[in-house]
Amino acid sequence: MLAIIQCTIFCLPLLSKNVKIKICRTITLPVVLYVCGTWSLTLRGECGLRVLENRTLRRIFGPKRDEVTRE
């Protein structure tokens, strides 16, 4: 469910990046952290949370490109 919401909200070109970041901070992260509250946080779980955050930011800002080669 969360992945569907992320894909639809963060892929909309009508919303500015600032609005998308506010949505991420106020909705996505609190929901994920609430669910993770019952886990015993391991290194693998911490890595998974970091991956989720990086994916979300990549959807908001797009892929990083090298300014010289444009790749």
N, C-alpha and C positions, 0 to 999 in steps of 0.2 A: 504494500500500500504506500509506504513512504517513498519507494523508488518511483512509483507512478506520479506522485505529487511532485517530486523533485524534477522529473523529466518534463512535466507539463509547465510548471511554474518557471523553472530556471532556463527553459529554452525559448520562452516568449520574448520576441524582440521589442515588444511594446514597453516592457518594464525596464527601468534604468538599473544599472549595476548596484547603485546604492539601495534601491528598494529590494532587490534580490538578496543582498547581504543582510538587510534588516529582517527579511523573511527567514533566512537561514538561521540567524541568531535568535529569533523569537519563537520560531516554530520547530524547525528541524532539529537543532541541537538539544533543546530541552526534552523533546520526545525521546530521542535516542538515549540521552543520559538518564532519563527516568526509567526506561526499560533496562538499561545496563546497571541500575542500582541494585538489582538482585543478584548480579553476577559477582563472583570473586574475580577481581580484575587481575588477569595474567598478562604477561608480556605479549602474547598473541592477541588478546582482546584489546590491549592498548594500541597495538599496531593496526588492528581492524578499524578502530575508531579514527585513527589518523588517516587511514586510506579513505574512509567515508568523507572526512572533512576535505581531503585533497580532491576527491572526485567532484564534490559539490562546488568547490572553488573553480575547478577546471570548467565545469558547466557554465558557471557565471562569467568567467573572464575569457574562456576559450583557450586553445592551446598556445603555449609560449613559442614564439618564433624568433629565430635569429635575425637580427636587423640587417646583416650583411647578405646572407644567402636567401632570406625569406623562407626558410624551411622550418 
